[in-house]
Amino acid sequence: MPKSRVALAIFIAILAVSTASIFIRFAQQDAPSLVIAAIRLTLASLALAPFALFQHRDEIRSLTRREWLLAALSGLFLSIHFASWITSLEYTTVVSSVVLVSTGPLWVALLSPVFLKETPSRWVWIGMTLALLGGLIVGLGDSCTLGLDTLPVVATRPAFPLACPPLSDLLAGSAFWGNFLALLGAWTVAGYLMIGRNLRAKISLVPYIFIVYGIASIALLGYVAIAKQSLLGYPQLTYLWMLCLALIPQLIGHSTYNWALRYMPASLVSITTLGEPIGSAILAFFLLGESPSALTLFGGMFILMGIYLASITKNGH
């Protein structure tokens, strides 16, 4: 496969996934987060069904019990990822949520020694430290302020002032909860990626994503039922946003990343996902009027730098 073609596909994938948080914000004006996640995966699975069931039926039938169990676990992780991340957008900014959920590749690198028998280099640990520090800064970014203009003019004021509410108020804040849910989305997508790295070597793209997306959609529909929420009765425009979620960031974006794993190292594919926070921040600025705080930008820089160092050196490159 020509490198230029793979690079173009990855660029398109980054553009596609960057739209997800925007479509979600629009849909959240009328629909609950769990409903959005469930319909997103259900529509994506239904779109894949004819291709998977008719063109790859024999391959699906030949899967072993172990492969089915791994696929089920991968789908479960994916369902929790979307449920927690989409819900996080109700409580925190697009930039904070997308930057934190994009730490998924870092957790893959850290868990590789246990599940993939890969020993991280010292750069992985340096990257982890930077990313965790950045995560703490981003977590404070929606509640604290940084800047000299926020303080009264006194001779003793610090050179780098940081003004935060009391710890009890900080931990109880909605932004803190939203940032935690985004991190939960990162942890669960790490499990999804590690299982996928194993299965993708044995299963071709369409049956793999059909099975995993399908299991994730079933799990999400179960979450919706437990929460006693309805899939019906929302404005037509809301369903249009959810359809856009299924077609653009899911089928084009996520599926292209899975396709690229056949032609690029997993660590390199992970690095390319770092473009999502940048694309989402730009779209959020123009479409939602969200201007990231100085702390969020500062922390995001640490996170992206940490993930880059961890991912690029994970295989010794």
N, C-alpha and C positions, 0 to 999 in steps of 0.2 A: 504494500500500500504506500503510495507516495506521501512523504512527510507533509507536503503542502496541503494535501487533501485532508489529512488528519488534523492539521493545525486549523484549517478552515472550519472543520466540523466542531472542534473544541471551542472556537470563537463563537460559533452560532449557539452552542450549548450554554456558554456563559451568558450571552444576551438573553437566551430563553429563561434560564433559571432566575435571572435578575428581576424578571417581571413578577415572580410569584408573590412576593410580599405586597406588591401594589394591588394585584388582583384580590388578594386575601383581605386587605384593608377595605376595598370597595365592597366585597361580599359581606364583610362583618357588619356593615351598616344595617343589615336586615336579618342575617342568618347566624346561628351559633357556630363557634369554631369547630366543634366535633362534626356538625353536619357538613360544613365546608370540606373538611378533611375526608369524610366518608364519601361524599359525592365526587370529589376529585379523583380518588383512587378507583371508585366504582366505574366511572365513565372511562377512565384510562384502560381498565381491565376489559370492559365491554368492547372498546375499540380494537383491542388486541385479539379478542377471542376468535374471530373468523380465521385469522392468519395462523394462530397457534393450534387451533383444533383441527384445521383441515390440512395445513401444510407441514405441521410438526407433530402430528398425532402419534406416530410411531416412536419418536424420540421421547415424548412425554410418557408413553406407556413403558418405555425401557428404563425409566428412572428407578433406582433402588430405594428400599425403605429408608436407608440412611440419608439419601439425597432429598427425599420428601420431607423427612424430619428437619433437616437443615434448612430447606426452603421455607418450611412453616415457621421456624424460629426467626429466619431472616424477615419474613413478612410481618411477624409479630413486632420485631424491633422497628420496622418501617412504620407500622401503624402508630406505635407510641411516639416515634419521632415526629410524625405529622400532627398528631393530636396535641403534643406538648408545644411544638414550635408555633403552630398556627394560633394556639391559645395565647402564647406569649405576646403576640402582636396586639392583643387587647389591652395589655398592661404597660408595655414599654415601646420605645421608638423603633422604627424600621431598622435604623443603623445599629442600635444596640443589639436587637434580636438577631439580625443577620450575621453580624460580626461574631457573636457568641456561638451561634449554631454552626458557624464555619470552622470551629475548632475541632470538628469531627476527625479530620486527617491526623491531628496531633494525638488524639486518644487511640487511633489505630496504631500509630507508631509506638506508643507506650505499652499497649496490650499485646503487641506482636510477640515478645519473648514467651508469653504464656500460651497463646493460641496458635501462633504461626511459626514458633521456634526461631524467631529472628531477634538477634540481640541489638538493641539500639546503641548508637555511638554516643560519645560525650556531647556531640552537637544536638542530639535529641533531647538530652537533659537540659542543655542550655536553652533550647527552644521551648521546652515545657515550662521552665522558670519564667521566661519572658512572656509566654502566653498566659500563664496563670496570673502574673503581675498585671498584664493588660486586662484580663478578665475582671480583676478586682477594681481596677480603675474605671472600666466601663460600667461595672455594677454600681459604682458611686456616681457615675456621670449624670444620671437622671435625678439625683437627689442633692448633690453637692455642687458648688460653684467654684470656679478657679479664675482668678483675675484680680488685679489691683483695683479695678473700678468698682468692685463690690464692697470695698471696705472704706471706712472713714479715713480721712487724711490725718494720720498721726505719725510721729517720728519713729515709733517703735514697731510699726506694722512689719510682718515678715516679708521677705523678698518674693516668696511664692505662696500666697495665701490660699488656703483651702477651707471653705466654709461649708459645714455639714450640719444637718439637724441632729438631735440626740440619737444615740444608738438604737433605743427602743423604737423611735419613730422611723428610723432608716430601715430596720429589719421588717417593720410592719407595712412599709410602703408598697404600693402596687407595682412600681417600676422594679423593685427588688424581686418581687415574685415573678414578674415577667422575664427578667434576666435569668432567674433560676430555671424557669421552664425552657428557655432557649438553650441553656446548658444541658438540660435533660435531653433535649432534642439532639444535641451534639453527641452525647454518650450513647444514645440508642442508635444513631446513624453509624457510629463506629462499629457496633455489633453487626449491623446490616452490611457494611462494607467488608468486614473481615470474612463473614460467611460467604458473601458474594464473590470475594477473591478466590475462594476455594471452588465454589460451584460453577463459576463462569468458565473455568478451564475445562469443564466436562460437558456443559450444556450451552447450546447456541443461544443467541441473544433473545429472540422472540419468545421461545418457550420459557426461558429463565425469567424475564420481566413479567410475562403473563402470570406465571405461577406466584411470584412474590407479590406483585401488585394485587392479584386476586385475593391472596390470603390476607394481605393488609386491609383490603377493602371489607372483607368479611369481619375482621376484628373491629374495624372502625364502626361498621354498622351495629355490631354488638355494643360498643361503647355508647352509641347514640340511643339504643334501646334501653340500656341501663340508666342513662341520664333522662329518659322519658322525653326525648326531643323528637320533633317531627321532621321528616324529609320533604314534606309538601307544604304548600301555602305561602311561599315566598314570592316576591315580585319577579317578573320575567327577567329583568335586568340582573338580578342576583344570580339566577341560574346561568345567565350568559357569562358572568364573571367566573363561576365555578367550571363551566365548560372550557373557558380560556385557560384555567388552571390545569385542567386535565390534558389539553392539547399542547400547550406551549411549554410551560416549565416541566411538566411530567413526561409526556411522550417525546417531546423534542429534546428538552434539556437533560433530564435524568437518564433517559434511554441512550442518548448520545454518549454520555460518560461511560455507561456500561459497554457500549459498542467499542469505545476507544481502548478499553482494557485489553482487547485482543492485539492491539498494535503498539501500545505504550506501556511502560512500567506503571504499576499501580501508584507508586509514589509520585510520578510525574502527573498522572491524571488528578491526584489529590491536590497537587500544587495549583493546577489550573482552576480549581474551584474557588481559589482565593479571589478571583475576579468578581465573584457574586456580590460581596459587600460593597465594592466600589460601584458596580452597576446599580444596585438597589439604592444606595445613598444618593446617587445622581437622580434616579427616577423619583425618589421620595422628596427630594428638594424641589423638583419642578412640578410634580403632580400632587403632592400632599402638603407642600410648604413646610416640611420638617427640616430645620437647620440643626445639625448635630452640635452638641456642646463641645467646648474645648477639651474637657475630660474624656468625652467619648472618642473624639478624634485621636487624642493622645494615647488612650488605652487601646484603641483599634490598631494603631500603628505597632504597638508592642505585640499584640496578638498575631497580626499578619506576619511580622518579622519572625516570631517564634515558630509559627507553623511552617513557614518557608524553610527555616534552618533545620527543623526536625524532619520535614518531608524530603528535602533535597539530598540529605546525607544519610537517610535511613537505609539505603541499599549500598552505602559506601561511595556514592558519587559526589 
